[in-house]
């Protein structure tokens, strides 16, 4: 038993000496290639075995011939181990370089593609994570480009819509100042109309900026959808009569919701105004409400003739007007963007789909808790 303890002690001391030297070498080579580190680790393992074997052999007073045999056997094992380590290192380095090149193209704004071959499991996992991240960034880039396009369109439309009334106001004010207006009262009424229109546009911009900044403060109360729809129909009735459009909403049930009454009335008003302007005379705009799986769905159906399928996804974008299918000619493309912002602030969802003869805008809100 004592001999086994001594043999274990000599073997441990010899191996520990080799391990310390190897640890020092790894520390000095920590910024070098993985292949070199793998080779050092393999050399440390073989050297530790050789040092332990030689220490035990000398302690056991082996013959020179036996010592040479043991040393030769360990040396052959060292050669094979080092060759295997070099092959493993080159394999890992090749996979790492392929991943680096793929990540470089990814960083330059391209898409990441997982390199081919059979890399180690860790590099394969890293490649899959980078591919998933690349897809997320691509989606973000597309969303950012769409937002930038919407901003550009918004600035262009706002500039256009403000320039026209301002030019008219200047012309009318100059005519009044020079005493050239034959009917000053008509000029005053026209000036008031243009000012009201620009004031509404500025109000929409302010509302949209509050929504985007997250500063929209809601005061939800429990109320009936029937009351919301009644208020919205009453406000839109004069415009509908002016355009010769019929409003239908008599079949709305008194479903309970918890919403900010003022903001939700604005949502329905924007939808109704948009529908009335896009529905031809003698057409019908219908508003309805129904309950679906814990939600209340409000819908406004118009007779606009429909929206092209490739444009449906952008209907609620800020400042986008498409082919005149969603915003009155005097609008700035903000009405439906405000609708979506207010509805999402209520933890709801705004959608649009084509129906026979027109389109249907749906607002989905969480049903009131019992």
N, C-alpha and C positions, 0 to 999 in steps of 0.2 A: 504493500500500500504506500509505503514511504517512497519507493522508487517511482511509482506513478505520479505522486505529487511533485517530485523533483523534475520528472520529465515534462509535466504540464507547466511547471514554473519556467524551465529553460525555454520551452517552446513559446510561451507567452512573452517572455522578455525579448527573444529574438524577433518575434512578429511585431511587438509594440515598437521596437526601434525602427523597423521598416515602415510601420504605420505613421510614426511621427515625421519621418523624412518625407513620406508621400503627402502628408497633410501640408507640410511646408511648401512642397512643390505645387500642390493644387492652389494654395493661397497666392503664390507668385504668378500662377498661370490662370487666375480666375477671370481675366478679361480676354483670354485667348479662345481659340476654337473649341467647340464641344468635342471634336474628334481627338484633340490633344488631351483633353481632360479624361476622356474615356480610356485612352491609352495609358495615361498615368495611373488611373485606378486599377487597370489590369496589371500593370507592372508592379504596383504596390502589393496586390494580392499574391502574385508569384514570388516577389521578393520576401514578403512576410513568411510564406511557406518555406522558402529556401533558408531564410535566416533561422527560423525555428528548427528546421530539420538539421542544419549544421550545428546549432547549439546543442541539440540533443545528441547528435552523433559524437561530438567531441566529449560531451559529458559521459557518454557510454563507452568511450575509448574504442571506437570502431577501427578496424584496420584501414590502412590507406586505400586498399583496393575497394573495400565496401563503401568508403567515403566517396571515392570517385564515381562509383556506380550510382549512389544516391544523388550526387551533384549532377551527373549526366541526365538522369531521369527528370529531375526538377528543371534543368535547363531546357530540355525538349518541351516539357509542359509550358515553360515560359514563352518559347517561340510560338507555339500554337496559340496560346492565350493572347499574346501581343498581336498576332496576325488577325485573330478574330476581333479583337478590340478595334484595330484599325479599320476593318471592314464595317463594323457597327458604327464607328464614328463617321466614316464617309457616307454611310446611309442616312444617318441623322442629319449631317451637314447638308447633303443634297436636298432632303425634304425641307430643311430650314431655309435654304436659299430659294427654293421654288416658292415657298410661302412668303418670303421677303419680297420677291419680284411681283407676286400677285398683290400683296398689300401695297406696294409702291404705286402700281397702276390704280388701285383703289383710292389712295391718298391724292392722286392727281385728278380726281373727279370722275374716274371711270367706275365700272361695276366690278366687284370682286368675284372671281371664279375660283373655286377650290382646285388646287393643283392636282394633276393626275398622279398615278402611281399608288404605292402602298406605304404612306408615312407611318411613323409610330402613332399610337393611340392618342397621346397628348397633342401632337401636331395636327392630327385629324380633327380632334375636338376643337382646337383653336381655329382651324380652317372653317369648320361649320359655324362657329360663333361669328367669325368675320364675315362670312357670307350672309348670315342673318342680319348683322349690323349694316352691311352694305345695302340690303333690301330696304331696311328702315330708313337709311339716309336717302336712298333714291326716292322713296315716298315723300320724305320731308322736302327734298329738292323740288319735286314736282308740285307739292303744295305751296312752297315758297314762290315758285315761278307763277303759279296761278294767282296767288295773292298779289304779286307784283304787277301782273297783267291787270288785275282788277283795280289796283290803285291807279295805274296809268289811265285806264279807261274812266275811272271816277274823276280824276283831275281834268281830263279832256272834256267830259260831259258837263261838269260843273262850270268850267271856264266858258263853254259854249252857251250854257243855259243862263249864266249871269251876264254875259256880254250882250245878248239880245235885249233883255228888259232894260239894262242900264243905258243902252243906246237910245231906246225909246223914251226913257225918262229924261235923258238929256235933251232930246229933240223937243219933247213937250214942255219942259221947263224953259227952254230958250224961246219957244213960241209964246209962252205966257209972259216971259220977261219982256219980249219985244212988242207985246200987244198984238201979235198976229193971230191969236187963237180966236176963231169965230164963235166957238162954244166952250168957254172956260170951264163950265160945270162938267162937261163930258171929259175934258182933259183931267180935271181933278179926280173924277171917278176912276179913270183909267190909271192914273198914277197910284191911287190907293190900291187898285187891283194888283198892279205889278209889285208894289211894296209888300202886299200880303203874300204874294206868291214867293218872293225872295225870302221873306221871313219864315215861311213854311220850309223852304229849302235849307235855310240855316238851322232851323229847329231839328230837321232830320239829321243834319251833320252832327249837331251836338248830341242828339240821342245815340247815334251810332258810335261816336267817340266814347261816350259813357259805357256802352256795351263792350267795346273792344278793350277798354281800360279796366273792366271789371268793377266799375263804380256804379253800376245800376243797382239801386236799392229797392228791394221789393217788400211790400207789406201784404202778405197773403192773408186772405180771410176766406171763410167758408161761404160759398154763394152758389146759386143755381145757374147752370148753363142757359136756362131759359131766359133769365134776366140779362145775361151778357148778350145773347143773340138779339133780344128785344131792343136793347140800347143801340147796338150796332146797326140794326135795320132802320131804326128811327133816324140815326144820323146820316145814313146813306140814301134815304128815300128821296130827298130833294134832287140829288145828283142823278138818281135813277130816272126820275120823272123827266128831268131835263134831256136825258139821252134816250128816252122812250124805252127803257129796259124794265122788265117786271122783276120784282124781288119776291122770292118764295122762302118762307121759313116758319110756316105755321105749325109744322109737325115736330118741332123740337121738344123733347121731353125735359122735365126739370131735374137733370142729373147734377149731383153735387160735386163741386171741385173746390180746391183751395188755391186761389190765385190772387194776384194783385189786380183788382178790378179795373183800375185806370189803364195799366199797361196791357192787359188782355183785351180791353175794349179797343185800344189802338191797333192791336194785332188784327182783330176782325175788321176794323175800319179800313186798314191798309189792304187787306185781301178783297173786301167788297169794292173799294174804289178801283183797284186794279182790274177786277172782273167786269165792273160796269164799263170802264173805258175800253175794254177789249171785246165787249159783246155788242153786236150790231143792234140797231133799233128793232123793236118788237121781239128781241131775244129775252132770255130768262137767266137770271142769276139765282141759284138756289143755295141756301145754307142749311146744314143739317148737323145733328149730333147723335152719337150712339156710344154705347159702352162695349168695350172689348177687353176681356181678360184683365181686369183691374185698371183699365185706362179709359179715358173719355176722349173720343175722337170727334173733333169739329171739322167739317168739310165745307168748302165753298166751290161750287161748280159753275163755270161760265160757258159762254158760247164763242170763244175766241178762235175756234177752228183747230186748236192743238198746237203743240210746240214740237219742233223737230227732235227726234230721239237723241241725237248727239248733243243737243243743247240743254236737255233736261237737267243734267248734273250741275250746270252753272246758273240755274235760275235764281238761286238765293245768294249768288256772289255779289259782293259790294261793287256798285258802279257798272255792272254789266247789264246791257239792255237787249242784246241779241238782235232778233229781227222784228222788233216792235211787238213781241208777243207777251210782254210781261209788265211794261211800264208805260204810263201815259207819256205822250210826246213832251209834255212840259216837266216831267219828273227827271230826277237825277240818278235813277237806278238804285235808290236807297230803301224803298218801301219794303220789299221782300227781304232784304238783308236785315232790316230792323225786326221784321217778323221772326226770322230765325233766331236772332240774338235774344229777343224777349222770351220766346218759347223755350230755348235751351236754358235760359236763366231760371225757368220754372221746372227744370229737369224733364223737359218734354222734347218733342221732335217735330220738325216741319218737313213735309214731303209734297211732291207734286207728281201727277201721272196724267197721261192723256186718256180722255174718255170720248165717247161718240160726240162729235161736234165741238169739242172744247177740251178743257183740262180741269182737273179737280185738285185743289190745294187742301191738304189735310194737316191738322194740328193735333198731335197726340199729347195729352196731359195725364199725369197720374190722377187717378180717382181719389176723391176725398176719403180720408180714413173714417170708419164708422164711429 
